[in-house]
Amino acid sequence: MFRAVPTLSFSARLRVAAALLLALLAAAPALAAPPKRFDLPPTTGPYRVGTVTLHLVDRSRTDGFVGGPREYMVTLSYPIAANAHGPRAPWLEPALVPEWSATAQGYGFAPGAVDWAGARRPAIRNAALLRHPRGWPVVLFSPGLQYFRELYSSLTDDLASHGYVVASMTHTHEAFYAAFPGGRVVRGQNLEETVESTQMWLDTRVGDARHLLDALALANRGFYPGAEPGRLPPGWRGGLDLSRVGFLGHSYGGTTAAETMFFDRRVDAGLDFDGRLSTTYGPPQDLPYGPIRATRFGLDRPFLLIGAEGHTHLNPDDPSWPQFWSNQRGWKRDVHAPLAVHFTFSDFPAILPPLGDAVPPGFAAGAYGTLPAAEAVAGTRAHARAFFDLHLKGRPTRLFETGSAAYPNFQPVP
């Protein structure tokens, strides 16, 4: 004989179901949070941006790091038609993602916390260069010592959107790593600072820049300058105006810009974001102070200094800026961003805010200081654009005399 089972009320059944669910959740392994992702911010100019990479080999030079012909990688960013379509370029080439992920972990990022591989630039891969009746002015870019061109893509893509062809270099064997065609990655050497080695690093960078100008001249005549067989997208033949050339650099890239201008008159205007204009700095580096030639003799063409954390031509802590200022014969201006730090002028203020709590504590302040991230991005872009608009396009500006209410933390230095 079966005993009747009492029927539970609806509310009791809900309590039992909730208890079972809580028990299951407690027993299940914790689910990892999905990785945070980001894209670089949109460009601000009237033109959409295309991009292509080049593997360049200079067989006329012996590589001071490893011997043999000198090779390096270049990214071109340039204006394209409004109706151009195609895939957006990744922030990092796939071969560099494991390298950067390891670097980020060294900075304190948790493994898998950020989708570095999924980050995209605004630029469209391999789109045709938009035709311009005169040809587009050209700006070279060189990164900080041991760093790589990808870490400045927000700045270079934005400049291209305002009507420039921007050619960004990674200086192989000095840089932490560089990705070459076929997925080959070349890691940087351990750099020992001596008077001779630091001069060799700078000479190598200047040689890369001068060879890049030669390669761009070939491209402008319709020849493909890359080391492997290939072709540039349509529009490159006659698409450049190499009578209007600028050079933009961060840190040792700014040093490179000034020294390239000293040796190569093809460069008409240069900008240094927070780079000392010397190969060696003196105390506390335990090497004698070594001003570059541009510092010792000055330049007769325009040059802009933009510094962080008290770095101005009035501060003797870096003697190269006061010495350059006194010897500079061409147009000169100095802009100070006191709330910025050295890497404020890189992609860090563009990429870190969207990552939220995936950013290690204190890393953002160490990367771009207390300058608001949005102003850091916009101010860096605006000052580079205004400088080259003035000196390569003849567009007047008072930004370097009066500053701008839009960028209150970028202050002209008398």
N, C-alpha and C positions, 0 to 999 in steps of 0.2 A: 504494500500500500504506500503510495507516494504522499509525502508531506507537502503541503502547499507552501510555495515560496512567497514571502511578503513582497508586495510591489512597492518600489521606491518612488517617492514623489519626484516631480520634475526638478525641483531645486536641489534635492539630494543627489539626483543623477548628475547635475551640473557640478556639484562639489566633488563627487567621485572622479569625474572626467578631468577636472582641473588638477586634482591631486595626482592622477596618473600622468598628466602632461608635465607637471613640475618634476615628477620623479624621472621621466624620460629625459627631460632637458638636463637634469643634474647628472644623469649617467652618461650622456652623450659628450664626446670631446668638444672642447671649445672651438668654434669656427673662427678662422683667421679673418681679420678685416680685409676687404679687397684693397689692392694697392691704390694709392692716390695717383691721379694723373693730371697732366697739365698740357697746354699748348702755349706757344709763345704768343704774346699779345698781337692784335692786328696792327698792321702798318697804318700810318697816318697820312701818307701822301696821295696824290691824285692818280697814281699809276699802280696797277697790280704788279706783282713781282714774280719773276722766273728765276730759276737757279740751275746751275750745272757745275760739276766738279771736273778738275783737270789734274792729271798726273804729269808733272813737268820734270824734265831731266836736262841739266846743264852740263854738257860734256866738255865744256871749256874750262871747268873748275874741278879741282880735286877736293872732295869733301874733307874738311878738317877734322871731322869726328872719326870717320871710318875708312878714309881713302876712297878711290874710285870716283866716278862721276857723281855730281851732286843731284839728288832728287828730293822733291817736296810736293805737297798737295795744295791745291787752290780751290776755293769755292767762289764762283761768280754769281752775284745777285744783280738783277737788272730789270728795267721796265718791260712789261709785256702788254698786249692788247687787253682791253676790258672784257672781251668775249673769249679769251683763252681758257682752255680747260685741261685738266689732267690731275694726276695725284700730287698731293702736297708732299713736300720734302720732309723727311724725319729730322728732328733736332740732331740726333746722332746717327751715323751710319751703323748698321747692325753689328759690324765687327767691333765697334767701340763700346757697345752697350756693356759687355762683361767688364771691360777695363774701367769704365766710369762707375759701374755699380760697385766694384771693389774699392775705388777711390771714395765713393760716397759712404761706404761702410766704415772706411777709415776716418771719415768726418763724424761718424756717429749715427748715420742712417741705418735703421734696422733692415736686414736682408728682406727683399720683396716688399718693402713698405711703399715704394714708388715705382710706377710703370715708366721707367726711363725709355724703354723701347717704343712706347706708344706716343711719345711727345712729338708734335708736329710744328714746323715753321709755317708761316703764311705763304711761303714761296711755292710755286708750281714747278715741278721737275721738267727740265728740257723743253720749256715753252719757247716759242720764237721771240727774239729780241724785237721790240717795237721800233719801227723806223722813226728816225728824227732827221729833219732836213740838214742839220749841221753835224749830227753825230752826238752821242751822249758824252759828257765829261766823265772822267775815270777817277776813282779814289781807291788807293791801295790800303789794306789794313794788316797790321801786325799785332799779335797778342802779347800778353805778358810772358816773362821768362818761364819756360817749361810748360806754358799753357798752350791751348790749341784754339783754332779759329772758331770752332763750333760754340764756344762759351760766350760769344759776342754776337750771336745771330740776330737778336732783337734789334741791336743798333745797326748792323750792316744791312739787314733787309729793309729796315725803315728808311735808311738813307737812299737805298735804291728806289723806293717808292716815290721819292721826290725828284726823280730824274737823273740818277747817276748809275753808272756801271761800277760796282764795288767788287774788288778782287782781294779776297782774304786768304792769308797764308798760314800754314802750320810749318814750323821750322824743324824738320826731321832731326832726330837723334838728340836734340836739345829738349824738345817737347816730351812730356810724359809718354805720349803715344800718338801715332798717326796711322790712319787706315788707308791702305792703298787698294787698287783694283784687285778683284779676286778674293777679297777678305783678308789679305795680308796686313798684319799689324806690326809696325816697327816701334818698339819701346825706346824711351829715352835712356841716355847714359847717366851714370852718376857724375854729377858735375862738381869738380873740385875747383874752387875759386882761386886763381892766381892772376897776376897781372897779364901773363901771356894767354891764359885760357879765356878770360873774360873778353879780351880783345878779339880772339878768334871767334867767339860766339857772335859778337857784334859784326865782325867782318863777314861772317857767313850769312847773317840776316840781310845785311846790305847787299851782298851778292845775290841772294834770292830775290830781293825787290827789284834790282836792276835787270835781272834775267826775266822776271815777270813782265816788266815793261817791254822787253824785246818780244816775248811770247804774245803779248796783246797786240803789238804792231803786226806780227804775222797773222793773227786772227783777223785783224782789220783789213788785211789784204786778201782774205779769203782762204788762208791756209789753216789747217788744224795743227795746233802747237803741241798736242799731247804726245806722250811717249808711246802709247799704243795706237793702232789704227782706229780711226774714228772721225767724227765730224761734229762741228758745233751746230746748234739749232739754227734755223733760218734767221737771216737778218744781220749776221755778224760782219759780213763783208761791207766795209764802209760805215759800220754802225757806231764807231767810236770817234770821239774828238780828242786825239792824243796831244793836242796843243793846250788842253786844260786838264791837268793832272794834280790831284791832291794825295796826301798821305796822312792816315789816321792811325794812331797806335795807343795802346794801354801799357803803362809800366815800361818794361824794356822794349815794347813795341813803339812807345813814344820816343825813346832813345833812338830806335832804328829809323823812325821817320825823320828826325833831325839830321842824323848822320848821312842818310841816303840823300837828303836835299843838299848837303855839303858837297857830295861827290857827283851828283847827277842833276843837271840843270833841267831835265825833263819834268821834275817835280816842282810845281808852282806854289804850293801852299801846304803847310804841315800843322798837325794838331797832336799834342801830347797830353794824354790823360794820366797824370800823377806819376810819370816816369822820371827818374833822375837822369840828367844828361851827362852821365859819366859811366865808365865801365867798372871802376872800383870807387868805393865811397869814402875811404879813409876810416878812422875810428868810428865805431868799434869793430870794423871788419878786419882789422889788423893788416890791411893792405894800403898802400899810399893812394891818395885821392887821384883819380885818373879822368879828368874832364875829356869829353870827346872833342873832335875838331870843331863841330858846330858850336860848342860852348866856348872854345878858346878863341875862335875867329868870328863868330856870329854868322848870320845868313842875310842875304839881301832880298829875301822874299818873305811873305807873311808867315808868321808862326804864332800859334795860340797855346798857352799853358792853362790847364785846368787841374787844380789840385784838391786834395782832401786833407782833413785833420791838420790844418796849419801849414800845409805845403804851399808856399807862395814864394815869389822872388824876393820878398822882404824878410824871409826866415833863413838865417844862416845855417840852420841844422842840415840843410842840403845846399852846400856851397855852389852846386852846379847851376841852380836856377838864378841866383844873383849874378853869377859870372856870365851866363848866357844873356841875361837881361841887359847887362852893361855893354856887351859886345854886339848885340843884335842890331843890324842896320836896316832891316825891313820892318814892315808893320808888325807890331807886337801887342798882345793883350794877355792879361792874367785874370783868371776867374777862380774863385775859391768857394768850395762847398764844405763848410766847417763841420756839418753833421755827418758827412760822408766818411767812408773808410776806403782803403785801397781798391777793393773789388766792387764798390758801388757801381762802377762804370762797366761791369760785365752783365751777364744775363741773370745773376742771382736775384736782384730785386724784381725781375720779371717772373721767375719760375718758383720762388719759394713761397710767396703768399698763398697760392692755390693749394699748396701741399699741407697746410694746417698743422695738425699735431704729428705728422710724419717728419717734420723738421726737428732735429735734435735741439734741446734747450740751449739757447745762447748762440746757435749757429747763425741765425739771420742777422743778429746785431753784429757778429763778427764779420759777416759777409758784406753788409751794406750799411752798417752803422745805425744811427737813430734817424736818419733822413727818411721821411715817408717813402715807401716803395714806389708809389705812383709818381711822385715828384722825381725820384731818382731816375726812373725810366724815361719820363717825359723830358726832364731837364737835360739829361745826357743826349738824347736824340736831338732836341731843339738846338743845343749849342753846336753840335757837330754840323747840323744842317745849315744853320745861319752862317757859320764860318765859311763853309764851302760855297754856299749861295753868294756870299759877298765876294769871295776872291776868285771863284771859277765862273760865276754867272753874272757878276756885277750888280747884284741885288742889294741895295743899301739896308743897313740895320743899325739900331742904337743899342742892341742887346749887350754888347761888350763895354759900353760906356755907362749905361743906366740900369742894366739888369731888367728883370720883368717881374711883375706881380704874380705871374703864373708859376714862377720858379723862385720863390723868395729865398731859398737856401743856396742859390747859385749867385754869388756876389762878385761883381767886378772889383779888382784890386787896383788902386791908383798906381 
